Every structure is written in structure tokens, then in C-alpha cells.
Amino acid sequence: MKVSRVALVMRLAFLYFAAVFFVGFLLGAARALWIAPRIGERPAEPRRAARDPVSGFAYVLALLLFAPMPAVIARRRSRR
């Protein structure tokens, strides 16, 4: 049975989503059931990194570089 490329990508995307959701669920449950009762609600919350002006710029730069990449790659492949 041959699976189309779109179906394969959709299946892998769903598996990725399910894996990330499952891990997040497990970590959230562990925090709520075991960590928070021992150390308190506020200390058990995830810590946010200190605001770094470079990290925001690096994030935006990476977003601007990686967002158009699928279109660039598709265009290069269509020229071949």
C-alpha cells in the first residue's frame, strides 16, 4: 500500500503533536501532584528566563529566516 507524501507528512505531524502533548501532560501532572505539594505552588511554577535583549532579536531573526524556507526549497526543487 503506497502512502502519498501528504498523508505521510500529516501522519508524522499528528504523531509529533501527540508526543509533545503527552509529555506536557505528564510533566504537568507531575508538577501538580508531586512537586507543588512538596515545595509549594509558586516555586513549582516554571521559571522564565531573564529578559535578554539578544534572545528576542535572535528569535525574530530565526523566525524570519526559517519561515520562508519551505517556499525557497520548493522553488529550487521545481527548477530541477
mmCIF file of the N, C-alpha and C atoms, coordinates in Angstrom:
data_MODEL
# 
_entry.id   MODEL 
# 
loop_
_atom_site.group_PDB 
_atom_site.id 
_atom_site.type_symbol 
_atom_site.label_atom_id 
_atom_site.label_alt_id 
_atom_site.label_comp_id 
_atom_site.label_asym_id 
_atom_site.label_entity_id 
_atom_site.label_seq_id 
_atom_site.pdbx_PDB_ins_code 
_atom_site.Cartn_x 
_atom_site.Cartn_y 
_atom_site.Cartn_z 
_atom_site.occupancy 
_atom_site.B_iso_or_equiv 
_atom_site.pdbx_formal_charge 
_atom_site.auth_seq_id 
_atom_site.auth_comp_id 
_atom_site.auth_asym_id 
_atom_site.auth_atom_id 
_atom_site.pdbx_PDB_model_num 
ATOM 1   N N  . MET A 1 1  ? 0.838  -1.169 0.000   1.00 0.00 ? 1  MET A N  1 
ATOM 2   C CA . MET A 1 1  ? 0.000  0.000  0.000   1.00 0.00 ? 1  MET A CA 1 
ATOM 3   C C  . MET A 1 1  ? 0.888  1.238  0.000   1.00 0.00 ? 1  MET A C  1 
ATOM 4   N N  . LYS A 1 2  ? 0.789  2.033  -1.027  1.00 0.00 ? 2  LYS A N  1 
ATOM 5   C CA . LYS A 1 2  ? 1.604  3.233  -1.142  1.00 0.00 ? 2  LYS A CA 1 
ATOM 6   C C  . LYS A 1 2  ? 0.877  4.401  -0.479  1.00 0.00 ? 2  LYS A C  1 
ATOM 7   N N  . VAL A 1 3  ? 1.591  5.108  0.379   1.00 0.00 ? 3  VAL A N  1 
ATOM 8   C CA . VAL A 1 3  ? 1.028  6.244  1.093   1.00 0.00 ? 3  VAL A CA 1 
ATOM 9   C C  . VAL A 1 3  ? 1.524  7.512  0.409   1.00 0.00 ? 3  VAL A C  1 
ATOM 10  N N  . SER A 1 4  ? 0.616  8.430  0.149   1.00 0.00 ? 4  SER A N  1 
ATOM 11  C CA . SER A 1 4  ? 1.029  9.668  -0.504  1.00 0.00 ? 4  SER A CA 1 
ATOM 12  C C  . SER A 1 4  ? 1.888  10.482 0.449   1.00 0.00 ? 4  SER A C  1 
ATOM 13  N N  . ARG A 1 5  ? 2.653  11.380 -0.123  1.00 0.00 ? 5  ARG A N  1 
ATOM 14  C CA . ARG A 1 5  ? 3.566  12.211 0.666   1.00 0.00 ? 5  ARG A CA 1 
ATOM 15  C C  . ARG A 1 5  ? 2.790  13.095 1.643   1.00 0.00 ? 5  ARG A C  1 
ATOM 16  N N  . VAL A 1 6  ? 1.673  13.634 1.216   1.00 0.00 ? 6  VAL A N  1 
ATOM 17  C CA . VAL A 1 6  ? 0.869  14.486 2.086   1.00 0.00 ? 6  VAL A CA 1 
ATOM 18  C C  . VAL A 1 6  ? 0.337  13.679 3.270   1.00 0.00 ? 6  VAL A C  1 
ATOM 19  N N  . ALA A 1 7  ? -0.132 12.467 3.005   1.00 0.00 ? 7  ALA A N  1 
ATOM 20  C CA . ALA A 1 7  ? -0.646 11.626 4.078   1.00 0.00 ? 7  ALA A CA 1 
ATOM 21  C C  . ALA A 1 7  ? 0.462  11.280 5.070   1.00 0.00 ? 7  ALA A C  1 
ATOM 22  N N  . LEU A 1 8  ? 1.662  11.023 4.557   1.00 0.00 ? 8  LEU A N  1 
ATOM 23  C CA . LEU A 1 8  ? 2.794  10.716 5.428   1.00 0.00 ? 8  LEU A CA 1 
ATOM 24  C C  . LEU A 1 8  ? 3.141  11.915 6.301   1.00 0.00 ? 8  LEU A C  1 
ATOM 25  N N  . VAL A 1 9  ? 3.193  13.088 5.710   1.00 0.00 ? 9  VAL A N  1 
ATOM 26  C CA . VAL A 1 9  ? 3.511  14.299 6.476   1.00 0.00 ? 9  VAL A CA 1 
ATOM 27  C C  . VAL A 1 9  ? 2.442  14.547 7.529   1.00 0.00 ? 9  VAL A C  1 
ATOM 28  N N  . MET A 1 10 ? 1.183  14.386 7.165   1.00 0.00 ? 10 MET A N  1 
ATOM 29  C CA . MET A 1 10 ? 0.101  14.596 8.124   1.00 0.00 ? 10 MET A CA 1 
ATOM 30  C C  . MET A 1 10 ? 0.177  13.581 9.268   1.00 0.00 ? 10 MET A C  1 
ATOM 31  N N  . ARG A 1 11 ? 0.486  12.357 8.951   1.00 0.00 ? 11 ARG A N  1 
ATOM 32  C CA . ARG A 1 11 ? 0.605  11.331 9.982   1.00 0.00 ? 11 ARG A CA 1 
ATOM 33  C C  . ARG A 1 11 ? 1.760  11.642 10.928  1.00 0.00 ? 11 ARG A C  1 
ATOM 34  N N  . LEU A 1 12 ? 2.904  12.050 10.370  1.00 0.00 ? 12 LEU A N  1 
ATOM 35  C CA . LEU A 1 12 ? 4.048  12.392 11.209  1.00 0.00 ? 12 LEU A CA 1 
ATOM 36  C C  . LEU A 1 12 ? 3.780  13.645 12.037  1.00 0.00 ? 12 LEU A C  1 
ATOM 37  N N  . ALA A 1 13 ? 3.083  14.613 11.460  1.00 0.00 ? 13 ALA A N  1 
ATOM 38  C CA . ALA A 1 13 ? 2.733  15.819 12.213  1.00 0.00 ? 13 ALA A CA 1 
ATOM 39  C C  . ALA A 1 13 ? 1.820  15.471 13.378  1.00 0.00 ? 13 ALA A C  1 
ATOM 40  N N  . PHE A 1 14 ? 0.864  14.601 13.150  1.00 0.00 ? 14 PHE A N  1 
ATOM 41  C CA . PHE A 1 14 ? -0.025 14.183 14.229  1.00 0.00 ? 14 PHE A CA 1 
ATOM 42  C C  . PHE A 1 14 ? 0.742  13.436 15.312  1.00 0.00 ? 14 PHE A C  1 
ATOM 43  N N  . LEU A 1 15 ? 1.659  12.563 14.918  1.00 0.00 ? 15 LEU A N  1 
ATOM 44  C CA . LEU A 1 15 ? 2.454  11.834 15.906  1.00 0.00 ? 15 LEU A CA 1 
ATOM 45  C C  . LEU A 1 15 ? 3.312  12.785 16.732  1.00 0.00 ? 15 LEU A C  1 
ATOM 46  N N  . TYR A 1 16 ? 3.889  13.798 16.082  1.00 0.00 ? 16 TYR A N  1 
ATOM 47  C CA . TYR A 1 16 ? 4.682  14.789 16.793  1.00 0.00 ? 16 TYR A CA 1 
ATOM 48  C C  . TYR A 1 16 ? 3.807  15.542 17.799  1.00 0.00 ? 16 TYR A C  1 
ATOM 49  N N  . PHE A 1 17 ? 2.647  16.000 17.345  1.00 0.00 ? 17 PHE A N  1 
ATOM 50  C CA . PHE A 1 17 ? 1.721  16.701 18.230  1.00 0.00 ? 17 PHE A CA 1 
ATOM 51  C C  . PHE A 1 17 ? 1.345  15.823 19.416  1.00 0.00 ? 17 PHE A C  1 
ATOM 52  N N  . ALA A 1 18 ? 1.016  14.564 19.152  1.00 0.00 ? 18 ALA A N  1 
ATOM 53  C CA . ALA A 1 18 ? 0.610  13.653 20.220  1.00 0.00 ? 18 ALA A CA 1 
ATOM 54  C C  . ALA A 1 18 ? 1.743  13.438 21.218  1.00 0.00 ? 18 ALA A C  1 
ATOM 55  N N  . ALA A 1 19 ? 2.965  13.299 20.722  1.00 0.00 ? 19 ALA A N  1 
ATOM 56  C CA . ALA A 1 19 ? 4.107  13.085 21.612  1.00 0.00 ? 19 ALA A CA 1 
ATOM 57  C C  . ALA A 1 19 ? 4.351  14.310 22.490  1.00 0.00 ? 19 ALA A C  1 
ATOM 58  N N  . VAL A 1 20 ? 4.318  15.493 21.910  1.00 0.00 ? 20 VAL A N  1 
ATOM 59  C CA . VAL A 1 20 ? 4.542  16.716 22.684  1.00 0.00 ? 20 VAL A CA 1 
ATOM 60  C C  . VAL A 1 20 ? 3.410  16.919 23.691  1.00 0.00 ? 20 VAL A C  1 
ATOM 61  N N  . PHE A 1 21 ? 2.188  16.689 23.271  1.00 0.00 ? 21 PHE A N  1 
ATOM 62  C CA . PHE A 1 21 ? 1.048  16.828 24.175  1.00 0.00 ? 21 PHE A CA 1 
ATOM 63  C C  . PHE A 1 21 ? 1.167  15.844 25.332  1.00 0.00 ? 21 PHE A C  1 
ATOM 64  N N  . PHE A 1 22 ? 1.532  14.603 25.047  1.00 0.00 ? 22 PHE A N  1 
ATOM 65  C CA . PHE A 1 22 ? 1.653  13.573 26.073  1.00 0.00 ? 22 PHE A CA 1 
ATOM 66  C C  . PHE A 1 22 ? 2.739  13.930 27.083  1.00 0.00 ? 22 PHE A C  1 
ATOM 67  N N  . VAL A 1 23 ? 3.895  14.374 26.603  1.00 0.00 ? 23 VAL A N  1 
ATOM 68  C CA . VAL A 1 23 ? 4.981  14.754 27.510  1.00 0.00 ? 23 VAL A CA 1 
ATOM 69  C C  . VAL A 1 23 ? 4.559  15.951 28.360  1.00 0.00 ? 23 VAL A C  1 
ATOM 70  N N  . GLY A 1 24 ? 3.913  16.940 27.757  1.00 0.00 ? 24 GLY A N  1 
ATOM 71  C CA . GLY A 1 24 ? 3.430  18.083 28.515  1.00 0.00 ? 24 GLY A CA 1 
ATOM 72  C C  . GLY A 1 24 ? 2.411  17.682 29.567  1.00 0.00 ? 24 GLY A C  1 
ATOM 73  N N  . PHE A 1 25 ? 1.548  16.761 29.207  1.00 0.00 ? 25 PHE A N  1 
ATOM 74  C CA . PHE A 1 25 ? 0.555  16.261 30.160  1.00 0.00 ? 25 PHE A CA 1 
ATOM 75  C C  . PHE A 1 25 ? 1.236  15.567 31.335  1.00 0.00 ? 25 PHE A C  1 
ATOM 76  N N  . LEU A 1 26 ? 2.227  14.722 31.043  1.00 0.00 ? 26 LEU A N  1 
ATOM 77  C CA . LEU A 1 26 ? 2.933  14.014 32.114  1.00 0.00 ? 26 LEU A CA 1 
ATOM 78  C C  . LEU A 1 26 ? 3.677  14.984 33.025  1.00 0.00 ? 26 LEU A C  1 
ATOM 79  N N  . LEU A 1 27 ? 4.370  15.950 32.435  1.00 0.00 ? 27 LEU A N  1 
ATOM 80  C CA . LEU A 1 27 ? 5.111  16.906 33.251  1.00 0.00 ? 27 LEU A CA 1 
ATOM 81  C C  . LEU A 1 27 ? 4.167  17.784 34.076  1.00 0.00 ? 27 LEU A C  1 
ATOM 82  N N  . GLY A 1 28 ? 3.057  18.181 33.488  1.00 0.00 ? 28 GLY A N  1 
ATOM 83  C CA . GLY A 1 28 ? 2.081  18.975 34.229  1.00 0.00 ? 28 GLY A CA 1 
ATOM 84  C C  . GLY A 1 28 ? 1.468  18.198 35.374  1.00 0.00 ? 28 GLY A C  1 
ATOM 85  N N  . ALA A 1 29 ? 1.167  16.944 35.125  1.00 0.00 ? 29 ALA A N  1 
ATOM 86  C CA . ALA A 1 29 ? 0.605  16.102 36.188  1.00 0.00 ? 29 ALA A CA 1 
ATOM 87  C C  . ALA A 1 29 ? 1.626  15.891 37.309  1.00 0.00 ? 29 ALA A C  1 
ATOM 88  N N  . ALA A 1 30 ? 2.882  15.673 36.944  1.00 0.00 ? 30 ALA A N  1 
ATOM 89  C CA . ALA A 1 30 ? 3.927  15.501 37.958  1.00 0.00 ? 30 ALA A CA 1 
ATOM 90  C C  . ALA A 1 30 ? 4.084  16.765 38.784  1.00 0.00 ? 30 ALA A C  1 
ATOM 91  N N  . ARG A 1 31 ? 4.027  17.914 38.147  1.00 0.00 ? 31 ARG A N  1 
ATOM 92  C CA . ARG A 1 31 ? 4.147  19.175 38.882  1.00 0.00 ? 31 ARG A CA 1 
ATOM 93  C C  . ARG A 1 31 ? 2.972  19.357 39.836  1.00 0.00 ? 31 ARG A C  1 
ATOM 94  N N  . ALA A 1 32 ? 1.765  19.101 39.341  1.00 0.00 ? 32 ALA A N  1 
ATOM 95  C CA . ALA A 1 32 ? 0.575  19.332 40.165  1.00 0.00 ? 32 ALA A CA 1 
ATOM 96  C C  . ALA A 1 32 ? 0.423  18.305 41.290  1.00 0.00 ? 32 ALA A C  1 
ATOM 97  N N  . LEU A 1 33 ? 0.794  17.060 41.037  1.00 0.00 ? 33 LEU A N  1 
ATOM 98  C CA . LEU A 1 33 ? 0.547  16.008 42.024  1.00 0.00 ? 33 LEU A CA 1 
ATOM 99  C C  . LEU A 1 33 ? 1.695  15.780 42.998  1.00 0.00 ? 33 LEU A C  1 
ATOM 100 N N  . TRP A 1 34 ? 2.939  15.961 42.562  1.00 0.00 ? 34 TRP A N  1 
ATOM 101 C CA . TRP A 1 34 ? 4.063  15.625 43.423  1.00 0.00 ? 34 TRP A CA 1 
ATOM 102 C C  . TRP A 1 34 ? 4.961  16.805 43.770  1.00 0.00 ? 34 TRP A C  1 
ATOM 103 N N  . ILE A 1 35 ? 5.247  17.647 42.821  1.00 0.00 ? 35 ILE A N  1 
ATOM 104 C CA . ILE A 1 35 ? 6.210  18.718 43.083  1.00 0.00 ? 35 ILE A CA 1 
ATOM 105 C C  . ILE A 1 35 ? 5.573  19.867 43.853  1.00 0.00 ? 35 ILE A C  1 
ATOM 106 N N  . ALA A 1 36 ? 4.422  20.356 43.407  1.00 0.00 ? 36 ALA A N  1 
ATOM 107 C CA . ALA A 1 36 ? 3.779  21.501 44.053  1.00 0.00 ? 36 ALA A CA 1 
ATOM 108 C C  . ALA A 1 36 ? 3.414  21.235 45.518  1.00 0.00 ? 36 ALA A C  1 
ATOM 109 N N  . PRO A 1 37 ? 2.875  20.074 45.853  1.00 0.00 ? 37 PRO A N  1 
ATOM 110 C CA . PRO A 1 37 ? 2.578  19.853 47.272  1.00 0.00 ? 37 PRO A CA 1 
ATOM 111 C C  . PRO A 1 37 ? 3.825  19.841 48.169  1.00 0.00 ? 37 PRO A C  1 
ATOM 112 N N  . ARG A 1 38 ? 4.959  19.473 47.617  1.00 0.00 ? 38 ARG A N  1 
ATOM 113 C CA . ARG A 1 38 ? 6.181  19.393 48.427  1.00 0.00 ? 38 ARG A CA 1 
ATOM 114 C C  . ARG A 1 38 ? 6.873  20.735 48.596  1.00 0.00 ? 38 ARG A C  1 
ATOM 115 N N  . ILE A 1 39 ? 6.951  21.521 47.507  1.00 0.00 ? 39 ILE A N  1 
ATOM 116 C CA . ILE A 1 39 ? 7.717  22.768 47.585  1.00 0.00 ? 39 ILE A CA 1 
ATOM 117 C C  . ILE A 1 39 ? 6.846  24.012 47.509  1.00 0.00 ? 39 ILE A C  1 
ATOM 118 N N  . GLY A 1 40 ? 5.567  23.857 47.292  1.00 0.00 ? 40 GLY A N  1 
ATOM 119 C CA . GLY A 1 40 ? 4.668  24.992 47.215  1.00 0.00 ? 40 GLY A CA 1 
ATOM 120 C C  . GLY A 1 40 ? 4.282  25.298 45.776  1.00 0.00 ? 40 GLY A C  1 
ATOM 121 N N  . GLU A 1 41 ? 3.152  25.983 45.644  1.00 0.00 ? 41 GLU A N  1 
ATOM 122 C CA . GLU A 1 41 ? 2.611  26.252 44.305  1.00 0.00 ? 41 GLU A CA 1 
ATOM 123 C C  . GLU A 1 41 ? 3.493  27.212 43.505  1.00 0.00 ? 41 GLU A C  1 
ATOM 124 N N  . ARG A 1 42 ? 3.895  28.326 44.118  1.00 0.00 ? 42 ARG A N  1 
ATOM 125 C CA . ARG A 1 42 ? 4.685  29.325 43.387  1.00 0.00 ? 42 ARG A CA 1 
ATOM 126 C C  . ARG A 1 42 ? 6.068  28.810 42.996  1.00 0.00 ? 42 ARG A C  1 
ATOM 127 N N  . PRO A 1 43 ? 6.818  28.189 43.893  1.00 0.00 ? 43 PRO A N  1 
ATOM 128 C CA . PRO A 1 43 ? 8.138  27.689 43.477  1.00 0.00 ? 43 PRO A CA 1 
ATOM 129 C C  . PRO A 1 43 ? 8.056  26.576 42.422  1.00 0.00 ? 43 PRO A C  1 
ATOM 130 N N  . ALA A 1 44 ? 6.924  25.881 42.355  1.00 0.00 ? 44 ALA A N  1 
ATOM 131 C CA . ALA A 1 44 ? 6.792  24.783 41.398  1.00 0.00 ? 44 ALA A CA 1 
ATOM 132 C C  . ALA A 1 44 ? 6.472  25.264 39.996  1.00 0.00 ? 44 ALA A C  1 
ATOM 133 N N  . GLU A 1 45 ? 6.116  26.541 39.847  1.00 0.00 ? 45 GLU A N  1 
ATOM 134 C CA . GLU A 1 45 ? 5.818  27.064 38.514  1.00 0.00 ? 45 GLU A CA 1 
ATOM 135 C C  . GLU A 1 45 ? 7.098  27.164 37.701  1.00 0.00 ? 45 GLU A C  1 
ATOM 136 N N  . PRO A 1 46 ? 6.982  26.956 36.395  1.00 0.00 ? 46 PRO A N  1 
ATOM 137 C CA . PRO A 1 46 ? 8.187  27.057 35.548  1.00 0.00 ? 46 PRO A CA 1 
ATOM 138 C C  . PRO A 1 46 ? 8.772  28.460 35.621  1.00 0.00 ? 46 PRO A C  1 
ATOM 139 N N  . ARG A 1 47 ? 10.074 28.521 35.726  1.00 0.00 ? 47 ARG A N  1 
ATOM 140 C CA . ARG A 1 47 ? 10.778 29.807 35.771  1.00 0.00 ? 47 ARG A CA 1 
ATOM 141 C C  . ARG A 1 47 ? 10.952 30.334 34.356  1.00 0.00 ? 47 ARG A C  1 
ATOM 142 N N  . ARG A 1 48 ? 10.768 31.613 34.216  1.00 0.00 ? 48 ARG A N  1 
ATOM 143 C CA . ARG A 1 48 ? 11.012 32.262 32.932  1.00 0.00 ? 48 ARG A CA 1 
ATOM 144 C C  . ARG A 1 48 ? 12.433 32.787 32.943  1.00 0.00 ? 48 ARG A C  1 
ATOM 145 N N  . ALA A 1 49 ? 13.091 32.691 31.810  1.00 0.00 ? 49 ALA A N  1 
ATOM 146 C CA . ALA A 1 49 ? 14.447 33.210 31.702  1.00 0.00 ? 49 ALA A CA 1 
ATOM 147 C C  . ALA A 1 49 ? 14.404 34.729 31.838  1.00 0.00 ? 49 ALA A C  1 
ATOM 148 N N  . ALA A 1 50 ? 15.480 35.277 32.357  1.00 0.00 ? 50 ALA A N  1 
ATOM 149 C CA . ALA A 1 50 ? 15.577 36.731 32.465  1.00 0.00 ? 50 ALA A CA 1 
ATOM 150 C C  . ALA A 1 50 ? 15.483 37.341 31.068  1.00 0.00 ? 50 ALA A C  1 
ATOM 151 N N  . ARG A 1 51 ? 14.924 38.498 30.973  1.00 0.00 ? 51 ARG A N  1 
ATOM 152 C CA . ARG A 1 51 ? 14.763 39.135 29.663  1.00 0.00 ? 51 ARG A CA 1 
ATOM 153 C C  . ARG A 1 51 ? 16.110 39.516 29.113  1.00 0.00 ? 51 ARG A C  1 
ATOM 154 N N  . ASP A 1 52 ? 16.439 38.925 28.033  1.00 0.00 ? 52 ASP A N  1 
ATOM 155 C CA . ASP A 1 52 ? 17.710 39.180 27.375  1.00 0.00 ? 52 ASP A CA 1 
ATOM 156 C C  . ASP A 1 52 ? 17.411 39.848 26.045  1.00 0.00 ? 52 ASP A C  1 
ATOM 157 N N  . PRO A 1 53 ? 17.927 41.052 25.803  1.00 0.00 ? 53 PRO A N  1 
ATOM 158 C CA . PRO A 1 53 ? 17.596 41.735 24.550  1.00 0.00 ? 53 PRO A CA 1 
ATOM 159 C C  . PRO A 1 53 ? 18.085 40.994 23.317  1.00 0.00 ? 53 PRO A C  1 
ATOM 160 N N  . VAL A 1 54 ? 19.143 40.222 23.455  1.00 0.00 ? 54 VAL A N  1 
ATOM 161 C CA . VAL A 1 54 ? 19.674 39.488 22.300  1.00 0.00 ? 54 VAL A CA 1 
ATOM 162 C C  . VAL A 1 54 ? 18.781 38.299 21.963  1.00 0.00 ? 54 VAL A C  1 
ATOM 163 N N  . SER A 1 55 ? 18.212 37.659 22.979  1.00 0.00 ? 55 SER A N  1 
ATOM 164 C CA . SER A 1 55 ? 17.405 36.471 22.706  1.00 0.00 ? 55 SER A CA 1 
ATOM 165 C C  . SER A 1 55 ? 16.161 36.817 21.894  1.00 0.00 ? 55 SER A C  1 
ATOM 166 N N  . GLY A 1 56 ? 15.537 37.960 22.162  1.00 0.00 ? 56 GLY A N  1 
ATOM 167 C CA . GLY A 1 56 ? 14.375 38.367 21.379  1.00 0.00 ? 56 GLY A CA 1 
ATOM 168 C C  . GLY A 1 56 ? 14.739 38.618 19.929  1.00 0.00 ? 56 GLY A C  1 
ATOM 169 N N  . PHE A 1 57 ? 15.857 39.296 19.708  1.00 0.00 ? 57 PHE A N  1 
ATOM 170 C CA . PHE A 1 57 ? 16.321 39.549 18.352  1.00 0.00 ? 57 PHE A CA 1 
ATOM 171 C C  . PHE A 1 57 ? 16.673 38.243 17.648  1.00 0.00 ? 57 PHE A C  1 
ATOM 172 N N  . ALA A 1 58 ? 17.344 37.337 18.349  1.00 0.00 ? 58 ALA A N  1 
ATOM 173 C CA . ALA A 1 58 ? 17.722 36.057 17.750  1.00 0.00 ? 58 ALA A CA 1 
ATOM 174 C C  . ALA A 1 58 ? 16.485 35.249 17.372  1.00 0.00 ? 58 ALA A C  1 
ATOM 175 N N  . TYR A 1 59 ? 15.449 35.309 18.196  1.00 0.00 ? 59 TYR A N  1 
ATOM 176 C CA . TYR A 1 59 ? 14.211 34.598 17.898  1.00 0.00 ? 59 TYR A CA 1 
ATOM 177 C C  . TYR A 1 59 ? 13.556 35.156 16.636  1.00 0.00 ? 59 TYR A C  1 
ATOM 178 N N  . VAL A 1 60 ? 13.458 36.465 16.559  1.00 0.00 ? 60 VAL A N  1 
ATOM 179 C CA . VAL A 1 60 ? 12.843 37.098 15.383  1.00 0.00 ? 60 VAL A CA 1 
ATOM 180 C C  . VAL A 1 60 ? 13.668 36.811 14.141  1.00 0.00 ? 60 VAL A C  1 
ATOM 181 N N  . LEU A 1 61 ? 14.980 36.874 14.247  1.00 0.00 ? 61 LEU A N  1 
ATOM 182 C CA . LEU A 1 61 ? 15.851 36.592 13.103  1.00 0.00 ? 61 LEU A CA 1 
ATOM 183 C C  . LEU A 1 61 ? 15.672 35.147 12.636  1.00 0.00 ? 61 LEU A C  1 
ATOM 184 N N  . ALA A 1 62 ? 15.640 34.216 13.573  1.00 0.00 ? 62 ALA A N  1 
ATOM 185 C CA . ALA A 1 62 ? 15.434 32.813 13.202  1.00 0.00 ? 62 ALA A CA 1 
ATOM 186 C C  . ALA A 1 62 ? 14.077 32.612 12.557  1.00 0.00 ? 62 ALA A C  1 
ATOM 187 N N  . LEU A 1 63 ? 13.064 33.279 13.086  1.00 0.00 ? 63 LEU A N  1 
ATOM 188 C CA . LEU A 1 63 ? 11.725 33.179 12.506  1.00 0.00 ? 63 LEU A CA 1 
ATOM 189 C C  . LEU A 1 63 ? 11.707 33.716 11.079  1.00 0.00 ? 63 LEU A C  1 
ATOM 190 N N  . LEU A 1 64 ? 12.346 34.847 10.868  1.00 0.00 ? 64 LEU A N  1 
ATOM 191 C CA . LEU A 1 64 ? 12.384 35.440 9.528   1.00 0.00 ? 64 LEU A CA 1 
ATOM 192 C C  . LEU A 1 64 ? 13.184 34.583 8.547   1.00 0.00 ? 64 LEU A C  1 
ATOM 193 N N  . LEU A 1 65 ? 14.180 33.867 9.038   1.00 0.00 ? 65 LEU A N  1 
ATOM 194 C CA . LEU A 1 65 ? 14.980 33.010 8.155   1.00 0.00 ? 65 LEU A CA 1 
ATOM 195 C C  . LEU A 1 65 ? 14.292 31.678 7.868   1.00 0.00 ? 65 LEU A C  1 
ATOM 196 N N  . PHE A 1 66 ? 13.685 31.083 8.873   1.00 0.00 ? 66 PHE A N  1 
ATOM 197 C CA . PHE A 1 66 ? 13.122 29.752 8.703   1.00 0.00 ? 66 PHE A CA 1 
ATOM 198 C C  . PHE A 1 66 ? 11.700 29.748 8.148   1.00 0.00 ? 66 PHE A C  1 
ATOM 199 N N  . ALA A 1 67 ? 10.956 30.806 8.338   1.00 0.00 ? 67 ALA A N  1 
ATOM 200 C CA . ALA A 1 67 ? 9.574  30.834 7.853   1.00 0.00 ? 67 ALA A CA 1 
ATOM 201 C C  . ALA A 1 67 ? 9.479  30.682 6.336   1.00 0.00 ? 67 ALA A C  1 
ATOM 202 N N  . PRO A 1 68 ? 10.311 31.392 5.543   1.00 0.00 ? 68 PRO A N  1 
ATOM 203 C CA . PRO A 1 68 ? 10.184 31.246 4.088   1.00 0.00 ? 68 PRO A CA 1 
ATOM 204 C C  . PRO A 1 68 ? 10.927 30.038 3.513   1.00 0.00 ? 68 PRO A C  1 
ATOM 205 N N  . MET A 1 69 ? 11.627 29.274 4.336   1.00 0.00 ? 69 MET A N  1 
ATOM 206 C CA . MET A 1 69 ? 12.436 28.165 3.816   1.00 0.00 ? 69 MET A CA 1 
ATOM 207 C C  . MET A 1 69 ? 11.637 27.124 3.033   1.00 0.00 ? 69 MET A C  1 
ATOM 208 N N  . PRO A 1 70 ? 10.453 26.706 3.454   1.00 0.00 ? 70 PRO A N  1 
ATOM 209 C CA . PRO A 1 70 ? 9.723  25.726 2.636   1.00 0.00 ? 70 PRO A CA 1 
ATOM 210 C C  . PRO A 1 70 ? 9.437  26.239 1.224   1.00 0.00 ? 70 PRO A C  1 
ATOM 211 N N  . ALA A 1 71 ? 9.100  27.517 1.093   1.00 0.00 ? 71 ALA A N  1 
ATOM 212 C CA . ALA A 1 71 ? 8.847  28.074 -0.245  1.00 0.00 ? 71 ALA A CA 1 
ATOM 213 C C  . ALA A 1 71 ? 10.121 28.129 -1.065  1.00 0.00 ? 71 ALA A C  1 
ATOM 214 N N  . VAL A 1 72 ? 11.230 28.479 -0.429  1.00 0.00 ? 72 VAL A N  1 
ATOM 215 C CA . VAL A 1 72 ? 12.514 28.548 -1.142  1.00 0.00 ? 72 VAL A CA 1 
ATOM 216 C C  . VAL A 1 72 ? 12.918 27.160 -1.618  1.00 0.00 ? 72 VAL A C  1 
ATOM 217 N N  . ILE A 1 73 ? 12.787 26.180 -0.774  1.00 0.00 ? 73 ILE A N  1 
ATOM 218 C CA . ILE A 1 73 ? 13.166 24.811 -1.152  1.00 0.00 ? 73 ILE A CA 1 
ATOM 219 C C  . ILE A 1 73 ? 12.248 24.286 -2.251  1.00 0.00 ? 73 ILE A C  1 
ATOM 220 N N  . ALA A 1 74 ? 10.959 24.548 -2.155  1.00 0.00 ? 74 ALA A N  1 
ATOM 221 C CA . ALA A 1 74 ? 10.019 24.102 -3.189  1.00 0.00 ? 74 ALA A CA 1 
ATOM 222 C C  . ALA A 1 74 ? 10.349 24.750 -4.529  1.00 0.00 ? 74 ALA A C  1 
ATOM 223 N N  . ARG A 1 75 ? 10.688 26.018 -4.510  1.00 0.00 ? 75 ARG A N  1 
ATOM 224 C CA . ARG A 1 75 ? 11.037 26.710 -5.753  1.00 0.00 ? 75 ARG A CA 1 
ATOM 225 C C  . ARG A 1 75 ? 12.311 26.138 -6.359  1.00 0.00 ? 75 ARG A C  1 
ATOM 226 N N  . ARG A 1 76 ? 13.292 25.830 -5.535  1.00 0.00 ? 76 ARG A N  1 
ATOM 227 C CA . ARG A 1 76 ? 14.545 25.254 -6.043  1.00 0.00 ? 76 ARG A CA 1 
ATOM 228 C C  . ARG A 1 76 ? 14.311 23.860 -6.621  1.00 0.00 ? 76 ARG A C  1 
ATOM 229 N N  . ARG A 1 77 ? 13.445 23.084 -5.986  1.00 0.00 ? 77 ARG A N  1 
ATOM 230 C CA . ARG A 1 77 ? 13.157 21.743 -6.492  1.00 0.00 ? 77 ARG A CA 1 
ATOM 231 C C  . ARG A 1 77 ? 12.381 21.774 -7.799  1.00 0.00 ? 77 ARG A C  1 
ATOM 232 N N  . SER A 1 78 ? 11.535 22.772 -7.958  1.00 0.00 ? 78 SER A N  1 
ATOM 233 C CA . SER A 1 78 ? 10.748 22.840 -9.186  1.00 0.00 ? 78 SER A CA 1 
ATOM 234 C C  . SER A 1 78 ? 11.591 23.258 -10.385 1.00 0.00 ? 78 SER A C  1 
ATOM 235 N N  . ARG A 1 79 ? 12.710 23.903 -10.149 1.00 0.00 ? 79 ARG A N  1 
ATOM 236 C CA . ARG A 1 79 ? 13.599 24.312 -11.241 1.00 0.00 ? 79 ARG A CA 1 
ATOM 237 C C  . ARG A 1 79 ? 14.391 23.136 -11.804 1.00 0.00 ? 79 ARG A C  1 
ATOM 238 N N  . ARG A 1 80 ? 14.562 22.094 -11.026 1.00 0.00 ? 80 ARG A N  1 
ATOM 239 C CA . ARG A 1 80 ? 15.371 20.951 -11.479 1.00 0.00 ? 80 ARG A CA 1 
ATOM 240 C C  . ARG A 1 80 ? 14.667 20.138 -12.505 1.00 0.00 ? 80 ARG A C  1 
# 
